[in-house]
């Protein structure tokens, strides 16, 4: 599970941002994770309490937003969800597509109290 190491790095980043902005209390951390990302949201949620233990983020809530894994068909130019359609365009059935989004993993928002 590489998620723990990634979450620890996110916590360090957020703590540095908090220090630079003189934040003493953070209410919520919002992460965005693409559904095609190598990060598994339920693993992120599971390891979050251990990763924040003893840090500035110890009492924060974690919110995860899932971003769709969309592709654009190279044949008909329609945008479709790759997972929902087994990587095949639902309009023309082509398997030739360009990835538009879905591999993201980012800090979207730090909500201070």
C-alpha positions in Angstrom: 0.0 0.0 0.0 1.9 3.1 -1.3 -1.0 5.3 -0.2 0.4 5.8 3.3 3.6 7.2 2.0 1.8 9.5 -0.3 -0.6 10.7 2.4 2.3 11.4 4.7 3.8 13.6 2.0 0.5 15.4 1.5 0.3 16.1 5.3 3.9 17.5 5.2 2.9 19.8 2.3 -0.3 21.0 4.0 1.6 21.6 7.3 4.1 23.8 5.4 1.3 25.7 3.7 -0.4 26.2 7.1 2.9 27.5 8.7 3.6 29.9 5.8 0.0 31.2 6.1 0.0 31.3 9.9 -2.9 28.8 10.2 -3.2 27.2 13.6 -6.2 25.0 13.0 -7.4 23.2 9.9 -11.0 21.9 9.7 -11.0 20.0 6.5 -8.6 18.7 3.8 -10.1 18.2 0.4 -8.3 15.9 -2.0 -9.2 15.2 -5.6 -8.5 11.7 -7.0 -9.0 10.6 -10.5 -10.8 7.3 -10.9 -7.9 6.1 -13.1 -5.3 7.2 -10.6 -3.1 4.6 -8.9 -4.4 6.0 -5.5 -7.3 4.1 -4.0 -9.7 6.4 -2.1 -10.7 3.8 0.5 -7.0 3.1 1.3 -6.4 6.9 1.6 -9.3 7.2 4.0 -8.1 4.1 6.0 -4.5 5.4 6.5 -5.4 9.0 7.0 -5.9 8.8 10.8 -2.5 7.2 11.3 -0.8 9.7 9.0 -2.2 12.8 10.8 -1.7 11.5 14.3 0.4 14.0 16.2 0.4 16.6 13.4 -1.3 19.9 12.9 -3.9 18.0 10.9 -4.7 15.6 13.7 -8.3 16.7 14.2 -9.1 17.5 10.6 -11.8 15.9 8.4 -10.8 14.4 5.1 -13.0 14.9 2.1 -12.2 13.0 -1.2 -13.7 14.1 -4.5 -13.5 11.5 -7.3 -12.8 12.9 -10.8 -14.1 10.9 -13.8 -11.8 9.1 -16.1 -12.9 10.5 -19.4 -11.5 10.0 -22.9 -12.3 11.5 -26.3 -12.9 9.2 -29.1 -10.5 9.7 -32.0 -13.1 8.6 -34.5 -16.2 10.5 -33.6 -14.7 13.1 -31.1 -17.3 12.3 -28.4 -16.2 12.4 -24.8 -17.1 9.4 -22.7 -16.2 7.7 -19.3 -13.6 5.0 -19.9 -14.5 2.8 -16.9 -18.3 2.9 -17.5 -17.8 2.0 -21.2 -14.9 -0.5 -20.9 -12.6 1.9 -22.8 -14.9 1.7 -25.9 -16.7 4.6 -27.3 -20.5 4.1 -26.7 -21.3 6.2 -29.8 -19.3 4.5 -32.5 -17.7 1.5 -30.6 -14.2 2.6 -31.5 -11.4 1.6 -29.1 -9.2 4.5 -30.2 -9.4 7.4 -27.7 -7.3 10.1 -26.1 -7.2 10.4 -22.3 -8.7 13.7 -21.1 -8.8 13.3 -17.3 -8.9 10.8 -14.5 -5.3 10.3 -13.4 -5.2 13.3 -11.1 -4.2 13.3 -7.4 -4.2 16.8 -5.9 -4.9 18.9 -2.9 -8.0 20.9 -3.8 -8.6 22.8 -0.7 -7.5 23.4 2.9 -10.3 24.7 5.0 -9.1 26.6 8.0 -11.2 27.3 11.2 
